[in-house]
Amino acid sequence: MESNSNSKSGLLTAGGVLSIIAGILEVIGGVLITILTIVGRIIFELTIFPSPPGGWEHHIMPIIPFWLLLVGAPIIALGIVAIVGGISAIRRGSFGLSLAGAICALLSSILGILAVIFVSLSRREFQG
């Protein structure tokens, strides 16, 4: 039967892998939101509905809001931190960075929740 330290090592590795997967999903989602917002606005404003005199801001709000660009960038940043934190957890580097990465992975719901739990339970395994 495996010792207690090996099962905890498995938890930490699982937490790091879940954090990396969640981070990759967040980066992909943030990039998609950003690209679709830009392309959608270009299509809306240039091809489907040409702008009336005075521009859209004087008539109706565009279908694809510009603030979605401001949503995509933080999602990408959270995903990058989750990936870096997951790598730190697998290498057993910094507990703080690993936990921060797992917390940033919370946007992916169940993957992030499990990553936070697994990294938190394995705190004693970190070097410093």
C-alpha positions in Angstrom: 0.0 0.0 0.0 1.2 3.5 -0.8 2.5 5.8 2.0 0.7 9.0 3.0 3.4 11.2 1.4 2.9 9.5 -2.0 -0.9 10.1 -2.0 -0.3 13.7 -1.1 2.2 14.0 -3.9 -0.5 12.8 -6.2 -2.9 15.4 -4.9 -0.4 18.2 -5.5 0.4 16.9 -9.0 -3.3 16.6 -9.7 -3.9 20.1 -8.4 -1.1 21.5 -10.7 -2.4 19.6 -13.7 -6.0 20.8 -13.1 -4.8 24.4 -12.7 -2.9 24.1 -16.0 -5.9 22.7 -17.8 -8.2 25.4 -16.4 -5.7 28.1 -17.3 -5.5 26.8 -20.9 -9.3 26.8 -21.1 -9.3 30.4 -19.7 -6.7 31.6 -22.2 -8.6 30.0 -25.1 -11.9 31.5 -23.9 -10.4 35.0 -23.4 -8.8 34.9 -26.9 -12.1 33.8 -28.4 -14.1 36.5 -26.7 -11.6 39.1 -27.9 -11.4 37.8 -31.5 -15.2 37.4 -31.8 -15.8 40.8 -30.4 -13.4 42.5 -32.9 -14.6 40.5 -35.9 -18.3 40.8 -34.9 -18.0 44.6 -34.6 -16.1 44.9 -37.9 -18.8 42.8 -39.7 -21.6 44.6 -38.0 -20.3 48.1 -38.7 -18.9 47.6 -42.2 -20.9 45.0 -44.0 -24.3 44.1 -42.6 -25.4 47.5 -41.3 -23.5 50.5 -42.7 -23.3 53.3 -40.2 -26.1 55.9 -40.6 -25.1 59.6 -40.7 -23.8 60.6 -37.3 -22.8 57.0 -36.4 -24.4 54.3 -34.3 -23.9 56.0 -31.0 -26.6 58.5 -31.9 -29.2 55.9 -33.0 -28.9 52.5 -31.4 -26.4 50.6 -29.3 -24.4 48.1 -31.4 -25.3 44.5 -31.1 -21.8 43.4 -30.0 -20.7 45.7 -27.1 -17.2 47.0 -27.1 -16.7 46.3 -23.4 -16.4 42.6 -24.2 -12.8 43.4 -25.2 -12.3 44.6 -21.6 -13.6 41.2 -20.4 -11.3 39.1 -22.6 -8.0 40.6 -21.4 -8.4 39.8 -17.7 -9.6 36.3 -18.5 -6.4 35.8 -20.5 -4.3 37.2 -17.6 -6.1 34.9 -15.1 -5.4 31.9 -17.4 -1.7 32.7 -17.6 -1.4 33.0 -13.9 -3.2 29.7 -13.5 -0.8 28.0 -15.9 2.3 29.4 -14.2 0.8 28.4 -10.8 0.1 24.9 -12.0 3.7 24.5 -13.2 4.9 25.8 -9.8 2.7 23.2 -8.1 4.1 20.4 -10.2 7.7 21.5 -9.5 6.9 22.0 -5.8 8.2 25.6 -6.0 6.3 28.4 -4.3 3.2 27.6 -2.4 1.9 31.1 -2.7 2.3 31.1 -6.5 0.7 27.7 -6.8 -2.3 28.7 -4.7 -2.6 32.0 -6.6 -2.7 29.9 -9.8 -5.3 27.6 -8.4 -7.4 30.5 -7.3 -7.1 32.1 -10.8 -8.4 28.8 -12.2 -11.6 29.2 -10.2 -13.2 30.8 -13.3 -13.3 27.2 -14.8 -15.6 26.2 -11.8 -15.1 22.6 -10.9 -11.5 22.3 -12.2 -10.5 25.4 -10.2 -12.3 24.3 -7.1 -10.5 20.9 -7.2 -7.2 22.6 -7.9 -7.5 24.9 -4.9 -8.4 22.0 -2.6 -5.6 19.8 -3.8 -2.9 22.5 -3.6 -4.2 23.6 -0.2 -4.1 20.1 1.2 -0.5 19.6 0.0 1.0 22.7 1.6 3.7 20.8 3.5 5.2 19.4 0.3 6.6 22.8 -0.9 10.3 23.7 -0.6 10.0 27.1 0.9 
